[in-house]
Amino acid sequence: MMSAPRIYFHCCEEEDNFQSDIIPIAEGLRDLGIEYYSRSDYWRQSTQPGDFLFRATPDVRPEDCDIVVFPFNWFCWCKLDQPAAVRREFPGLLTRKARAYRTVLIDDLDGYETVSWESAFRQFDLILRTKLNGRANRPRNMRPWAIGLSKRILKATATALPFAERRRAVFVSYNASHPYPHTSRVAALERLHPRLEPLLPTWRPPFTDVGAPPPDPEDALMWRQTNYRHSAAYYERMGSVAACSAFCGEIVPSLPARAQVYLWGGRKAKVLRAYYRLLSALSGGHDRIISCDSFRFWEALAAGTVALNVDLEKYGVQLPVMPRNWEHYIGVDFGSSRGLKQAVERIRDDPGCLERIAAQGRAWALEHYSPAAQAARLIGARAEGSPASPPIDR
């Protein structure tokens, strides 16, 4: 039987540097009874003094451990090509030859191609990347990952109402998000929700001001540490409704393999996009979605709320464990008006499907994306060989 590995987190110490990618893993390791070590104190679990999830362990070096984990914020606060005085260093432990420890980067950055596409990051043994698409390029040391569930989210959604007591509506709340509209959200707002209105009216409650600190000290702490993302009112609303509009990301054509071209700006990029749209239409390939993993999807699942999203498999999304459409969530295909019509009719003809999918979705998320499940997956990744499907290099 393999002994538990020694895991070291090369985390940042700033309270407002929200390292959401490593928090659930450390919480899961603690649940599994596996000791871990850290570069610095980080993530206060409560208002009690010194109650950190990550505690600095100066007597244990990264080199003493089996797995060394970096959060993406170690690098993304500053680009690597900036002067050393204004960026964090690229640690020598990543370039050491014949090392016994395995180096892992968790990349949860928005967009598609991130800082971890740069050549220096090929020195990592493994990059666990959220937002991957199986029909788009990625470096060869990159594998699918997911945002998943943290104890903060699980605690905030624990008081969700029984399904029978909920408002039969779709919760739409994209206010505390990016200032630009995602094409998937635009499609949902313009093409899906109007069709659903007779069955599931759109519910847009007054926006809670995320810029104001909550009165409760524990909520205020979480609010500060998550860069003002945490909102008790938001979670209360999530757990009081039957369904949630959980769309995120850009719907793009099937070509080229380098999907980042659809996120570029400028005249040249505009011409390139038009060219590839034409090629994609001629090839008959299905659209893809990039930059699609979001907290909202996982929060809806945790709250036992039906998550409405694109058909993840049809749009090429890759997760370590894929949910099944109409079993764990409701996924739609915006490429077909008939498909949208059939989705609405399916909800109409099976009134009990929402409660069933909500319960199954929550159970699935807890089984595969709880903190303990994510920690166990990280441990298993140290012996992982080839990815689930061949990656496409640039």
C-alpha positions as CSV (number, residue, x, y, z in Angstrom):
1,M,0.0,0.0,0.0
2,M,1.4,3.4,-1.0
3,S,2.1,5.7,1.9
4,A,0.6,9.2,1.9
5,P,2.7,11.7,0.0
6,R,4.2,14.8,1.6
7,I,2.7,17.8,-0.1
8,Y,4.1,21.3,-0.1
9,F,2.1,24.5,-1.1
10,H,4.2,27.3,-2.5
11,C,1.4,29.8,-1.7
12,C,1.4,33.5,-1.4
13,E,0.9,35.3,1.9
14,E,-1.3,38.3,1.0
15,E,-4.8,38.2,2.5
16,D,-6.4,39.7,-0.6
17,N,-4.6,37.4,-3.0
18,F,-7.4,34.9,-3.5
19,Q,-5.9,31.6,-4.2
20,S,-9.1,29.7,-4.8
21,D,-7.4,26.9,-6.7
22,I,-5.4,25.5,-3.8
23,I,-7.9,26.1,-0.9
24,P,-10.2,23.1,-1.6
25,I,-7.2,20.8,-2.1
26,A,-5.8,21.7,1.4
27,E,-9.2,21.4,2.9
28,G,-9.5,17.9,1.3
29,L,-6.1,16.8,2.6
30,R,-7.1,17.8,6.1
31,D,-10.3,15.8,5.7
32,L,-8.3,12.8,4.5
33,G,-5.9,13.1,7.5
34,I,-2.9,13.9,5.2
35,E,-0.4,16.4,6.5
36,Y,0.8,19.1,4.2
37,Y,3.3,22.0,4.4
38,S,3.3,25.6,3.3
39,R,5.5,28.5,2.4
40,S,3.5,31.0,4.3
41,D,0.4,31.6,6.5
42,Y,-2.6,32.0,4.3
43,W,-6.5,31.7,4.3
44,R,-8.0,32.5,7.6
45,Q,-10.8,30.0,8.2
46,S,-12.4,32.0,11.0
47,T,-12.0,35.2,12.9
48,Q,-10.1,33.3,15.6
49,P,-6.5,34.6,15.7
50,G,-4.0,32.3,13.9
51,D,-6.7,30.0,12.4
52,F,-5.0,29.6,9.0
53,L,-5.7,26.8,6.6
54,F,-2.1,27.1,5.4
55,R,0.6,27.5,8.1
56,A,4.2,28.4,7.3
57,T,6.5,25.4,7.9
58,P,10.0,26.8,7.8
59,D,11.5,23.5,9.0
60,V,10.2,21.7,5.9
61,R,11.5,22.6,2.4
62,P,9.7,22.0,-0.8
63,E,12.5,19.6,-1.8
64,D,11.7,17.5,1.3
65,C,8.3,16.7,-0.1
66,D,6.8,14.5,-2.8
67,I,4.5,17.0,-4.5
68,V,5.1,20.8,-4.7
69,V,2.0,22.7,-5.6
70,F,1.9,26.3,-7.0
71,P,-1.3,28.4,-7.2
72,F,-1.7,30.3,-10.4
73,N,-1.5,33.6,-8.5
74,W,2.2,33.0,-7.8
75,F,2.9,33.9,-11.4
76,C,-0.2,35.8,-12.7
77,W,0.2,38.9,-10.5
78,C,3.1,39.8,-12.7
79,K,4.2,38.5,-16.1
80,L,7.4,36.6,-16.2
81,D,9.0,38.9,-18.8
82,Q,8.7,41.9,-16.4
83,P,11.8,43.0,-14.4
84,A,12.6,40.8,-11.5
85,A,12.0,43.6,-9.0
86,V,8.3,43.7,-9.8
87,R,7.5,40.0,-10.1
88,R,7.8,36.9,-8.0
89,E,10.8,34.7,-8.9
90,F,10.6,31.5,-11.0
91,P,12.0,29.2,-8.2
92,G,15.1,27.2,-8.9
93,L,13.4,24.0,-7.6
94,L,11.4,24.0,-10.9
95,T,14.6,23.8,-13.0
96,R,16.4,21.2,-10.9
97,K,17.4,18.1,-12.9
98,A,16.6,14.6,-11.7
99,R,14.4,15.9,-8.9
100,A,12.5,13.4,-6.7
101,Y,9.5,15.7,-6.1
102,R,6.8,16.3,-8.6
103,T,5.9,19.9,-9.4
104,V,2.3,20.9,-10.1
105,L,0.7,24.2,-11.1
106,I,-3.0,24.8,-10.7
107,D,-4.1,27.2,-13.4
108,D,-7.6,28.7,-12.9
109,L,-7.0,32.0,-14.8
110,D,-9.7,33.5,-16.9
111,G,-9.3,33.3,-20.7
112,Y,-8.0,30.4,-22.6
113,E,-4.2,30.7,-23.2
114,T,-2.8,32.0,-19.9
115,V,0.7,32.6,-18.5
116,S,1.1,28.8,-18.2
117,W,1.3,28.6,-22.0
118,E,4.7,30.3,-21.9
119,S,7.7,28.0,-22.6
120,A,9.1,28.4,-19.1
121,F,6.1,26.5,-17.8
122,R,7.0,23.3,-19.6
123,Q,9.4,22.8,-16.7
124,F,6.4,21.8,-14.5
125,D,5.7,18.1,-14.4
126,L,2.0,18.8,-14.5
127,I,-0.3,21.8,-15.0
128,L,-3.9,21.2,-13.8
129,R,-5.9,23.7,-15.9
130,T,-9.6,24.6,-15.6
131,K,-11.5,25.8,-18.7
132,L,-9.9,23.3,-21.1
133,N,-11.6,22.3,-24.3
134,G,-10.8,19.0,-26.0
135,R,-10.9,20.5,-29.4
136,A,-8.5,23.4,-28.7
137,N,-4.8,23.5,-28.2
138,R,-2.9,23.0,-24.9
139,P,0.7,22.2,-23.9
140,R,1.6,18.6,-23.3
141,N,2.1,18.9,-19.6
142,M,-1.5,20.2,-19.1
143,R,-4.4,18.2,-17.9
144,P,-8.1,19.1,-17.2
145,W,-9.1,20.4,-13.8
146,A,-12.2,22.1,-12.3
147,I,-13.0,24.9,-9.8
148,G,-15.0,22.4,-7.8
149,L,-16.3,23.0,-4.2
150,S,-14.7,24.5,-1.2
151,K,-15.9,24.4,2.4
152,R,-16.8,28.1,2.2
153,I,-19.2,27.3,-0.7
154,L,-20.6,24.2,1.1
155,K,-21.2,26.1,4.3
156,A,-22.8,29.0,2.5
157,T,-25.2,26.7,0.6
158,A,-26.0,24.3,3.5
159,T,-29.1,26.2,4.5
160,A,-30.8,25.9,1.0
161,L,-34.5,25.4,1.1
162,P,-36.1,22.0,0.5
163,F,-36.9,21.9,-3.3
164,A,-40.7,21.8,-2.8
165,E,-40.5,25.2,-1.0
166,R,-38.4,27.0,-3.6
167,R,-39.5,29.6,-6.1
168,R,-40.1,27.9,-9.4
169,A,-38.0,30.3,-11.5
170,V,-34.5,30.7,-13.0
171,F,-32.1,32.8,-10.9
172,V,-30.2,35.2,-13.2
173,S,-27.4,37.1,-11.5
174,Y,-24.4,38.1,-13.5
175,N,-23.9,41.5,-11.9
176,A,-20.8,40.6,-9.8
177,S,-19.0,39.3,-12.9
178,H,-16.8,40.6,-15.7
179,P,-17.9,43.9,-17.2
180,Y,-18.0,42.4,-20.7
181,P,-20.9,40.0,-21.9
182,H,-20.0,36.4,-22.4
183,T,-21.5,35.1,-25.7
184,S,-22.9,32.1,-23.9
185,R,-24.8,34.4,-21.4
186,V,-26.0,36.6,-24.2
187,A,-27.3,33.5,-26.0
188,A,-29.1,32.3,-22.9
189,L,-30.6,35.7,-22.1
190,E,-31.8,36.2,-25.7
191,R,-32.7,32.7,-26.9
192,L,-33.3,30.4,-23.9
193,H,-34.8,32.3,-21.0
194,P,-37.6,33.9,-23.2
195,R,-38.7,30.4,-24.2
196,L,-38.5,29.2,-20.6
197,E,-40.5,32.1,-19.3
198,P,-43.9,30.3,-19.2
199,L,-42.4,27.4,-17.2
200,L,-39.5,29.0,-15.3
201,P,-39.9,32.8,-15.1
202,T,-36.6,34.7,-15.0
203,W,-35.9,36.0,-11.5
204,R,-33.6,38.9,-11.2
205,P,-33.7,40.2,-7.6
206,P,-32.2,43.5,-6.7
207,F,-28.5,43.5,-6.9
208,T,-26.6,43.1,-3.6
209,D,-23.8,45.6,-3.3
210,V,-20.7,43.5,-3.1
211,G,-18.7,46.6,-2.5
212,A,-20.1,47.0,1.0
213,P,-18.7,44.8,3.8
214,P,-21.2,42.4,5.4
215,P,-22.2,43.1,9.0
216,D,-21.5,39.6,10.1
217,P,-17.7,39.3,11.1
218,E,-17.3,35.8,9.6
219,D,-19.0,36.8,6.3
220,A,-16.9,40.0,6.3
221,L,-13.7,38.0,6.6
222,M,-14.7,35.7,3.7
223,W,-15.8,38.8,1.7
224,R,-12.3,40.4,2.1
225,Q,-10.4,37.2,1.4
226,T,-12.4,36.5,-1.8
227,N,-11.9,40.0,-3.2
228,Y,-15.5,40.8,-2.4
229,R,-17.0,37.7,-4.1
230,H,-18.5,36.2,-1.0
231,S,-22.1,37.3,-0.4
232,A,-24.5,35.6,2.1
233,A,-27.5,37.2,0.3
234,Y,-26.4,35.7,-3.0
235,Y,-26.1,32.2,-1.6
236,E,-29.5,32.5,0.2
237,R,-31.1,33.4,-3.2
238,M,-29.3,30.5,-4.9
239,G,-30.8,28.1,-2.4
240,S,-34.3,29.5,-2.7
241,V,-34.9,28.9,-6.4
242,A,-35.4,25.9,-8.7
243,A,-32.8,26.7,-11.3
244,C,-29.9,29.0,-12.0
245,S,-28.5,30.5,-15.2
246,A,-24.9,29.2,-14.9
247,F,-23.6,30.1,-18.3
248,C,-20.0,31.2,-18.7
249,G,-17.5,31.5,-21.5
250,E,-17.2,32.3,-25.2
251,I,-18.9,30.2,-27.9
252,V,-16.5,30.0,-30.8
253,P,-16.4,28.1,-34.1
254,S,-14.7,24.7,-34.5
255,L,-11.5,26.0,-36.1
256,P,-8.6,26.7,-35.6
257,A,-7.1,24.6,-32.9
258,R,-5.6,27.7,-31.3
259,A,-8.9,29.0,-29.9
260,Q,-7.2,32.1,-28.4
261,V,-7.6,33.9,-31.7
262,Y,-11.2,34.5,-30.8
263,L,-10.2,36.5,-27.7
264,W,-7.7,38.8,-29.5
265,G,-8.5,42.4,-30.4
266,G,-7.6,44.6,-33.4
267,R,-8.3,44.6,-37.1
268,K,-6.1,41.7,-38.0
269,A,-7.7,39.5,-35.4
270,K,-11.1,40.5,-36.7
271,V,-10.2,39.4,-40.3
272,L,-8.7,36.1,-38.9
273,R,-11.9,35.4,-37.0
274,A,-14.0,35.9,-40.1
275,Y,-11.7,33.6,-42.1
276,Y,-11.9,30.8,-39.5
277,R,-15.6,31.2,-39.1
278,L,-16.0,30.6,-42.8
279,L,-13.7,27.5,-42.7
280,S,-15.6,26.2,-39.7
281,A,-18.9,26.6,-41.4
282,L,-17.6,24.7,-44.5
283,S,-16.1,21.9,-42.3
284,G,-19.4,21.3,-40.5
285,G,-17.8,21.1,-37.1
286,H,-19.8,22.0,-34.0
287,D,-19.0,25.2,-32.1
288,R,-16.8,25.0,-29.0
289,I,-16.9,27.0,-25.7
290,I,-13.8,28.4,-24.1
291,S,-13.1,29.9,-20.7
292,C,-16.3,28.2,-19.4
293,D,-15.7,27.0,-15.9
294,S,-17.2,29.3,-13.3
295,F,-18.0,29.4,-9.6
296,R,-21.7,29.9,-10.4
297,F,-22.0,26.4,-11.9
298,W,-20.5,24.7,-8.9
299,E,-22.4,27.0,-6.4
300,A,-25.7,26.0,-8.1
301,L,-24.8,22.3,-7.8
302,A,-23.9,22.7,-4.2
303,A,-27.2,24.5,-3.4
304,G,-29.2,21.7,-5.0
305,T,-30.3,24.1,-7.7
306,V,-30.6,23.0,-11.4
307,A,-27.6,24.4,-13.2
308,L,-28.5,25.6,-16.7
309,N,-25.4,25.6,-19.0
310,V,-24.4,24.7,-22.5
311,D,-24.2,21.0,-23.3
312,L,-20.7,20.6,-22.0
313,E,-19.8,17.5,-23.9
314,K,-21.2,18.7,-27.2
315,Y,-19.2,22.0,-26.9
316,G,-15.9,20.1,-26.2
317,V,-15.5,20.9,-22.4
318,Q,-13.1,18.7,-20.6
319,L,-13.3,18.1,-16.8
320,P,-11.6,15.3,-14.8
321,V,-15.1,13.7,-14.4
322,M,-17.8,14.8,-16.7
323,P,-21.4,15.4,-15.6
324,R,-24.2,13.9,-17.6
325,N,-26.7,16.2,-19.4
326,W,-30.3,15.9,-18.1
327,E,-29.0,13.9,-15.1
328,H,-26.7,16.3,-13.3
329,Y,-27.5,19.5,-15.0
330,I,-29.4,20.8,-18.0
331,G,-27.2,21.6,-21.0
332,V,-28.5,23.3,-24.1
333,D,-27.2,23.5,-27.7
334,F,-27.5,27.0,-29.1
335,G,-26.6,25.8,-32.5
336,S,-30.1,24.4,-33.1
337,S,-33.4,26.2,-32.6
338,R,-35.1,22.8,-32.7
339,G,-32.8,21.7,-29.8
340,L,-33.8,24.7,-27.7
341,K,-37.4,24.0,-28.4
342,Q,-37.0,20.3,-27.4
343,A,-35.2,21.3,-24.1
344,V,-38.1,23.5,-23.1
345,E,-40.7,20.8,-24.1
346,R,-38.8,18.3,-22.1
347,I,-39.1,20.4,-18.9
348,R,-42.7,21.0,-19.7
349,D,-43.5,17.3,-20.2
350,D,-41.6,16.1,-17.2
351,P,-42.5,18.4,-14.3
352,G,-40.5,16.3,-11.8
353,C,-37.3,16.5,-13.7
354,L,-36.1,19.7,-12.0
355,E,-36.2,18.3,-8.5
356,R,-34.6,15.0,-9.7
357,I,-31.8,16.7,-11.6
358,A,-31.1,19.1,-8.7
359,A,-30.7,16.2,-6.3
360,Q,-28.6,14.1,-8.6
361,G,-26.4,17.1,-9.6
362,R,-25.6,17.9,-6.0
363,A,-24.8,14.3,-5.2
364,W,-22.6,14.0,-8.2
365,A,-20.7,17.3,-7.3
366,L,-20.2,16.1,-3.7
367,E,-18.9,12.7,-4.9
368,H,-16.4,14.0,-7.5
369,Y,-15.6,17.6,-6.6
370,S,-15.8,17.9,-2.8
371,P,-12.5,19.0,-1.2
372,A,-11.6,15.4,-0.3
373,A,-12.3,14.3,-3.9
374,Q,-10.1,17.0,-5.3
375,A,-7.3,16.3,-2.9
376,A,-7.4,12.6,-3.8
377,R,-7.3,13.4,-7.5
378,L,-4.2,15.6,-6.9
379,I,-2.5,12.7,-5.2
380,G,-3.4,10.3,-8.0
381,A,-2.1,12.8,-10.5
382,R,1.5,12.3,-9.4
383,A,1.5,8.9,-11.0
384,E,-0.6,9.9,-14.0
385,G,0.7,9.2,-17.4
386,S,-0.9,10.4,-20.6
387,P,-3.9,12.6,-20.7
388,A,-7.4,11.5,-21.4
389,S,-7.1,12.6,-25.1
390,P,-4.0,13.6,-27.0
391,P,-3.2,17.3,-26.5
392,I,-2.6,19.6,-29.4
393,D,0.6,21.6,-29.2
394,R,0.9,25.0,-30.7
